């Protein structure tokens, strides 16, 4: 979990450098960074459930570093929880029946951490995949930053 937060911090720093190297005015760079951070957060999965966006926004959801950090933290937190006590729990319901009750607004409780993870649209074994994507996003941001700086220096000459 700590590694995911460190990668998130590195990506945020790289993202700030990228916004600063793409535009000349610091005020515009801050506005650009604020706008893109809001988009990353919106498509991260904890404001709006993962997988509920229309296909036109799929690229924004798939490139949201907040989504992968949130997924790692959520899976790490809940994957080892074997049993949750709840007075509303019905042990004869399947996960699909339970999720149907949730969508119709009927009261129910999760029985274990795997159900909690799946209710957010994530898979319990997705942590290595998320780390890989976060590293690729970080490398892509650094390469884009390098290219933007080269272009900026060539234009200044």
C-alpha angles and dihedrals in degrees: 000000000000090000090056091052091048090051089048090053092048091049092048091052091047090047090053091049090049093052089048094050096046097057131038101216116075092212092055090046090055091048091049092048092048091050094049093045090053089051091048091050094045092053093040096096105244098083095040121019117260113257097024097097121101115258091254088070095045093105091055091049093047094049097046108117088193089062094056093044091049091047092052092048094046094047093045091050098048110026096086096045105112102180137017120195117226134155092217096053118123111197093196094066122096121225091258092052089048092050090048089055089051092052092050092049098246117145119258140144134226115247099203143003094264090063090051091051093048092048088064090052095252132122122234094229097049099099098098091047091051092050090051093051091047091053090048091049090050093049091046091051092050092049091048089048091051092049092047091051092049090051091046092051093047091051091050092058 
